[in-house]
Amino acid sequence: MDAPPSKNGTSTFKQGRNMFEGALNYYRQRAREEHRKALAAEDLFLKDVHLSFAETYTKRVQRLESGQLDPNLDRLFLYMQRSAQSTNPSSEPDKS
């Protein structure tokens, strides 16, 4: 039969386990904070991209309406406009 563990050995084990759990909790918390920061940075980036696109789109619509759109520079925009109109014909009825 094995002898029961000494009180000192049990205490050392509990201290080691507590240190391990404390370190594990610390790194979990840091990982959560880093994840939150990454999500916030991604959200900020996407908002910035969206605003930039919205501003560019608005400017191009204004240029298109005023007749100042250069088709050589803005082919993609014109393609997007035509695609949007062809997929949503009810938005602007054809006057043919």
N, C-alpha and C positions, 0 to 999 in steps of 0.2 A: 504494500500500500504506500502511496505517496504521502508525504507529509503535507499538511495544509500550508498554503502560502503564508509567508511571514507578513506581518502587518506592514513592514517597510516595503516589501515587494508590491503589495497591492496598492499602496499609496503611490509608488513610482509609476505603476501602470495607469492609475487614474490620472495622475498629473500629465503623463504622456498623451493619453487619450484626450484630455481637456485641451492640451496645447495643439494637438492635431485638429480637433474640432474648431478651435479658435482660428487657426490658420486657414482652415477650409472656409469658414464663414467670412473671414476677411477677404479671401480671393473671390468668393462668390459675390460679395458686395461690390468689389472693384469691377468685376465682370459686368454686373448689372449697370453700374455707373457708366462704364465705357460703352455699353450697348445703348444706353439712353443718349449719350453724347453723339454716338454715330447716327442714331435715328434722327436726332435734332438737326445734325449737320445735313443729312440727306434730305430732310423736309425743307430746310432752308434753301438748299441747292435747287430742289424741284420747284419751289415757289419762285425763285429767281429766274429759272429757265422759263417757267410759265409766264411770268410778267414780261420777260424779254420777248418771248414769242408773241404775246398779246399786243405789246407795243409795236413790234415790227409789223404784225398783221394789220393792225389799225392804220398805221402809216401807209402801208401798201394799198389798203382799201381806199383811203383818201386819195392817193395818187392815181389809182385806177378810175375812180369817179371823176377826178378832175382832168383825166386824159393825159397825165404826165407819166404814165407807166411805160417804161422801156421794155418791150417784149424780149429783147436780147438778154437783158439782165435778170428779168423776172419770169423766166419760162416755168420754173417750178411753181411759182405762185399762180400763174395763169392756169397751169394744169390742175392745181388743187381747186381753183375756182370752178373750172369746167367739171371736174369730178364731183364736186359738191352739188352743183346744179343738176347734173345728170342723175345723181342718186336721190335727189330730193326735188322732183319736178313741181311739186305743189307749192314750193316756196315762192317761185316766180313763174307765173303762167307764160307760155310762149305766145307771142303776138303775131303768129304767122297767118 
